[in-house]
Amino acid sequence: MFTGIIQAVGRIAKLDIQGVDARVSVDVGKLEMAGVHLGDSIAVSGVCLTAVRLTDHGFSADVSGETLSRTAFAGLRAGAAVNLEKSLTLSTPLGGHLVMGHVDGVGEVVERREDGRSVRFAVRAPDGLARYIAAKGSICIDGVSLTVNTVNGALFDVNIVPHSLGVTTLGEFAVGRGVNLEVDVMARYAERLLMGERAAHATSSTGITTDFLANHGFIR
């Protein structure tokens, strides 16, 4: 589990695609690795990875086919900058929000514009994630905990202050870039709870529909 507060920017040293999965090596830059052991979790641009090898400059991890299919990882190349955060402890300040490191899908940056000293990004989420994104709610983009400003369908925007632009990869974002999105975990569980007993039965329709809400008295 993580907080979405980036601790360092590292670089992809190597991404070796091995059939349906991959092995990634990360140069961690200024990330403090004292106390990190084999098997520990490190979030790499929002993706929770398990360290399977430690080196003088970083670590290596295996990336499953599931992770490659749900994230922007497959598009990374050697030298690409990545946001890094070690897993939180009971003494870690929770400055962001609870982030699992389980990416839900890949969004696309569709607009970048200056807003005073900050930068405002508009991001298009996959249609299936739109219902989990709410104005003034939390979202994790490439591992960074951010507050959603406004939402319009599958489009939402976020405002990035100068500090965040300087200490994360967000400053490099350009229109067309694919970004890892993790929605607030509470939204996912709230939807599942609202399904009630239906959650125990396989269905071709996923999630809460307007018909379901109407039938159960939530909307009229």
Secondary structure, DSSP 4 states (H G I P E B T S, - for coil): -B-S---EEEEEEEEEEETTEEEEEEE-TT---TT--TT-EEEETTEEEEEEEE-SSEEEEEE-HHHHHHSSGGG--TT-EEEEEEPP-TTS---S--B-S---EEEEEEEEEEETTEEEEEEEPPGGGGGG--TT-EEEETTEEEEEEEEETTEEEEEE-HHHHHHSGGGG--TT-EEEEEE-HHHHHHHHHHTGGGGGS--SS-S--HHHHHHTTS--
